[in-house]
Amino acid sequence: MKLYSDGTVTVTGGSNTVDGGGTAFKANVEEGAFLSIKGFSKAYQVAKVVSDTQLLLSSKISDLSDGILASSLEYAIGDEFTPWNALACPTRHSIDPIAHINRSLAAIDKAIGE
């Protein structure tokens, strides 16, 4: 799947719904792809493409406190993550490759420490 990042997204902490603005999710996003939001520490797997402007995630947004809304966020959706732990496999099109690498290193460090 080609990396997709047109428009912006709005998310709420504790919710698994993503609302897009200026997006065309139906034609460009596949279920099972991963959503990475700039500044967030986790990648979220897309469970369902509801419409051109709405996605459902397989897990709730945990980067924000429950009920906190964040809008007009830069994002990217693609398959540049490992399928089991959503560790980043950044490409030259990644929205925030340093954050992806840091997230992966933190996950590896946590797994080793357990």
Secondary structure, DSSP 8 states (H G I E B T S, - for coil): ---B--SEEEEETT--EEEEES--HHHH--TT-EEEETT-S-EEEEEEEEETTEEEESS---SS-TT-EEEEE-EEEES-B-TTT--B---TT-S-HHHHHHHHHHHHHHHHH-
